[in-house]
Amino acid sequence: MCPGSYDPITLGHLDIIGRAAHVFDNVVIGVVDHPIRKKTVFSAEERTAFIETEVAKLGNVQVKAFDTLLVDFARENGARTIVKGLRAISDFEYEFEMNQLNRKMAPDIESMYLMSAPEFSFLSSSGVKEIATFGGDLTGLVPPQVAERLQEALKR
């Protein structure tokens, strides 16, 4: 299970997903339908469609939206491992807290963390949205179709 808001999906996200798909027989990308901490630019359906397009070449990846507790969604989908990417210490602090809460609710579901590839260690969806808001170049940050839609959605 690779959960996230994916608003928008970045090349860093796709790197983690691809690496998880290489390690596990089956990977479910869980797209948070209504994130509590963020307001999304794209609907869950749009985010799911962007990801489906990008992972189509991977035969062992499914994409599903969810609006429940992550551990409940993981159980519903038979997932025994939650895979997350880590870029920096700040990611670790947040993910450590989430891991402890998830572990309390579901000790049978393990968490695994993949370090971001160096070229994506700076990349975040919020940073991408800020660049798009000011009309900056998104090449090398998000897939081309995502860049185009994001520029349209956030045009000032």
C-alpha positions as a Markdown table, in Angstrom:
| # | Residue | x | y | z |
|---|---|---|---|---|
| 1 | Met | 0.0 | 0.0 | 0.0 |
| 2 | Cys | 1.4 | 3.4 | -1.1 |
| 3 | Pro | -1.0 | 6.0 | 0.4 |
| 4 | Gly | -1.0 | 9.8 | -0.2 |
| 5 | Ser | -2.9 | 12.7 | -1.4 |
| 6 | Tyr | -1.0 | 12.9 | -4.6 |
| 7 | Asp | -2.1 | 16.4 | -5.3 |
| 8 | Pro | -0.4 | 16.4 | -7.8 |
| 9 | Ile | 1.5 | 13.2 | -8.4 |
| 10 | Thr | 5.2 | 14.1 | -8.8 |
| 11 | Leu | 8.1 | 12.2 | -10.4 |
| 12 | Gly | 9.3 | 11.6 | -6.8 |
| 13 | His | 6.0 | 9.8 | -6.0 |
| 14 | Leu | 6.3 | 7.8 | -9.2 |
| 15 | Asp | 9.9 | 6.8 | -8.3 |
| 16 | Ile | 8.8 | 5.4 | -4.9 |
| 17 | Ile | 5.8 | 3.7 | -6.5 |
| 18 | Gly | 8.0 | 2.1 | -9.1 |
| 19 | Arg | 10.5 | 0.9 | -6.5 |
| 20 | Ala | 7.7 | -0.5 | -4.3 |
| 21 | Ala | 6.3 | -2.3 | -7.4 |
| 22 | His | 9.8 | -3.9 | -7.9 |
| 23 | Val | 9.8 | -5.2 | -4.3 |
| 24 | Phe | 6.2 | -6.4 | -3.8 |
| 25 | Asp | 4.1 | -8.7 | -5.9 |
| 26 | Asn | 1.1 | -6.3 | -5.8 |
| 27 | Val | 0.9 | -2.6 | -4.9 |
| 28 | Val | -2.2 | -0.6 | -4.2 |
| 29 | Ile | -1.9 | 3.2 | -4.5 |
| 30 | Gly | -4.3 | 4.7 | -2.0 |
| 31 | Val | -5.4 | 8.1 | -3.0 |
| 32 | Val | -6.8 | 10.0 | 0.0 |
| 33 | Asp | -10.2 | 11.3 | -1.1 |
| 34 | His | -10.6 | 14.2 | 1.3 |
| 35 | Pro | -7.3 | 14.9 | 3.1 |
| 36 | Ile | -7.8 | 16.5 | 6.5 |
| 37 | Arg | -4.6 | 18.5 | 6.5 |
| 38 | Lys | -4.9 | 19.9 | 2.9 |
| 39 | Lys | -7.3 | 21.3 | 0.4 |
| 40 | Thr | -6.7 | 19.6 | -2.9 |
| 41 | Val | -6.6 | 21.2 | -6.4 |
| 42 | Phe | -7.8 | 18.1 | -8.1 |
| 43 | Ser | -10.6 | 15.7 | -7.2 |
| 44 | Ala | -9.8 | 12.2 | -6.1 |
| 45 | Glu | -11.1 | 11.0 | -9.5 |
| 46 | Glu | -8.6 | 13.3 | -11.4 |
| 47 | Arg | -5.7 | 12.3 | -9.1 |
| 48 | Thr | -6.5 | 8.6 | -9.6 |
| 49 | Ala | -6.7 | 9.0 | -13.4 |
| 50 | Phe | -3.3 | 10.8 | -13.5 |
| 51 | Ile | -1.7 | 8.0 | -11.5 |
| 52 | Glu | -3.4 | 5.2 | -13.5 |
| 53 | Thr | -2.0 | 6.7 | -16.7 |
| 54 | Glu | 1.5 | 6.8 | -15.2 |
| 55 | Val | 1.5 | 3.4 | -13.7 |
| 56 | Ala | -0.2 | 1.6 | -16.6 |
| 57 | Lys | 3.1 | 0.0 | -17.7 |
| 58 | Leu | 3.5 | -1.6 | -14.3 |
| 59 | Gly | 1.5 | -4.8 | -14.3 |
| 60 | Asn | 1.2 | -5.1 | -10.5 |
| 61 | Val | -0.1 | -1.7 | -9.4 |
| 62 | Gln | -3.7 | -0.7 | -8.8 |
| 63 | Val | -5.0 | 2.7 | -7.9 |
| 64 | Lys | -7.9 | 3.3 | -5.5 |
| 65 | Ala | -9.4 | 6.3 | -3.7 |
| 66 | Phe | -10.3 | 6.0 | -0.1 |
| 67 | Asp | -11.8 | 8.1 | 2.7 |
| 68 | Thr | -11.3 | 5.9 | 5.8 |
| 69 | Leu | -8.5 | 5.3 | 8.2 |
| 70 | Leu | -5.4 | 4.1 | 6.3 |
| 71 | Val | -5.1 | 0.9 | 8.3 |
| 72 | Asp | -8.8 | 0.0 | 7.6 |
| 73 | Phe | -8.2 | 0.7 | 3.9 |
| 74 | Ala | -5.0 | -1.5 | 4.0 |
| 75 | Arg | -6.9 | -4.3 | 5.7 |
| 76 | Glu | -9.8 | -4.1 | 3.1 |
| 77 | Asn | -7.2 | -4.5 | 0.4 |
| 78 | Gly | -5.2 | -7.3 | 2.0 |
| 79 | Ala | -2.2 | -5.0 | 2.4 |
| 80 | Arg | 0.3 | -6.0 | 5.1 |
| 81 | Thr | 2.8 | -3.2 | 4.4 |
| 82 | Ile | 2.4 | 0.5 | 4.1 |
| 83 | Val | 5.2 | 2.0 | 2.0 |
| 84 | Lys | 6.1 | 5.7 | 2.3 |
| 85 | Gly | 8.9 | 7.9 | 0.8 |
| 86 | Leu | 11.1 | 10.0 | 3.0 |
| 87 | Arg | 12.9 | 13.1 | 1.8 |
| 88 | Ala | 14.2 | 14.8 | 4.9 |
| 89 | Ile | 14.2 | 14.9 | 8.7 |
| 90 | Ser | 10.8 | 16.7 | 8.7 |
| 91 | Asp | 9.3 | 13.8 | 6.8 |
| 92 | Phe | 10.7 | 11.4 | 9.3 |
| 93 | Glu | 9.2 | 13.3 | 12.3 |
| 94 | Tyr | 5.7 | 13.3 | 10.7 |
| 95 | Glu | 5.9 | 9.7 | 9.5 |
| 96 | Phe | 7.3 | 8.5 | 12.8 |
| 97 | Glu | 4.2 | 9.9 | 14.6 |
| 98 | Met | 1.8 | 8.3 | 12.0 |
| 99 | Asn | 3.7 | 5.0 | 12.2 |
| 100 | Gln | 3.2 | 4.9 | 16.0 |
| 101 | Leu | -0.6 | 5.6 | 15.7 |
| 102 | Asn | -1.0 | 3.1 | 12.8 |
| 103 | Arg | 0.9 | 0.5 | 14.8 |
| 104 | Lys | -1.3 | 1.0 | 17.8 |
| 105 | Met | -4.4 | 0.5 | 15.7 |
| 106 | Ala | -3.0 | -2.3 | 13.5 |
| 107 | Pro | 0.1 | -4.0 | 14.9 |
| 108 | Asp | -0.3 | -6.6 | 12.1 |
| 109 | Ile | 0.4 | -4.0 | 9.4 |
| 110 | Glu | 4.1 | -3.0 | 9.0 |
| 111 | Ser | 5.4 | 0.3 | 7.7 |
| 112 | Met | 8.3 | 0.5 | 5.3 |
| 113 | Tyr | 10.2 | 3.7 | 4.3 |
| 114 | Leu | 12.1 | 4.3 | 1.1 |
| 115 | Met | 14.5 | 7.1 | 0.9 |
| 116 | Ser | 13.9 | 9.5 | -2.0 |
| 117 | Ala | 16.2 | 9.4 | -4.9 |
| 118 | Pro | 18.7 | 12.3 | -4.7 |
| 119 | Glu | 17.2 | 14.0 | -7.7 |
| 120 | Phe | 13.8 | 14.1 | -5.9 |
| 121 | Ser | 14.9 | 14.9 | -2.4 |
| 122 | Phe | 13.6 | 18.5 | -2.7 |
| 123 | Leu | 10.4 | 17.7 | -4.5 |
| 124 | Ser | 7.0 | 18.2 | -2.9 |
| 125 | Ser | 3.5 | 18.6 | -4.2 |
| 126 | Ser | 3.1 | 21.9 | -2.4 |
| 127 | Gly | 6.3 | 23.3 | -4.0 |
| 128 | Val | 5.1 | 22.2 | -7.4 |
| 129 | Lys | 1.8 | 24.0 | -6.9 |
| 130 | Glu | 3.6 | 27.2 | -5.9 |
| 131 | Ile | 5.7 | 27.0 | -9.0 |
| 132 | Ala | 2.6 | 26.4 | -11.2 |
| 133 | Thr | 0.8 | 29.3 | -9.5 |
| 134 | Phe | 3.5 | 31.7 | -10.8 |
| 135 | Gly | 3.7 | 30.1 | -14.2 |
| 136 | Gly | 7.1 | 28.3 | -13.6 |
| 137 | Asp | 8.5 | 25.4 | -15.6 |
| 138 | Leu | 7.4 | 22.1 | -14.2 |
| 139 | Thr | 9.5 | 20.0 | -16.5 |
| 140 | Gly | 11.2 | 17.2 | -14.6 |
| 141 | Leu | 8.9 | 17.6 | -11.6 |
| 142 | Val | 5.6 | 16.1 | -12.7 |
| 143 | Pro | 4.4 | 14.2 | -15.7 |
| 144 | Pro | 3.6 | 16.4 | -18.7 |
| 145 | Gln | -0.2 | 15.9 | -18.6 |
| 146 | Val | -0.2 | 16.8 | -14.9 |
| 147 | Ala | 1.9 | 19.9 | -15.6 |
| 148 | Glu | -0.6 | 21.1 | -18.2 |
| 149 | Arg | -3.6 | 20.6 | -16.0 |
| 150 | Leu | -1.9 | 22.1 | -13.0 |
| 151 | Gln | -1.0 | 25.2 | -15.0 |
| 152 | Glu | -4.6 | 25.6 | -16.1 |
| 153 | Ala | -6.0 | 25.0 | -12.6 |
| 154 | Leu | -3.7 | 27.4 | -10.8 |
| 155 | Lys | -3.3 | 30.1 | -13.4 |
| 156 | Arg | -3.3 | 33.5 | -11.7 |
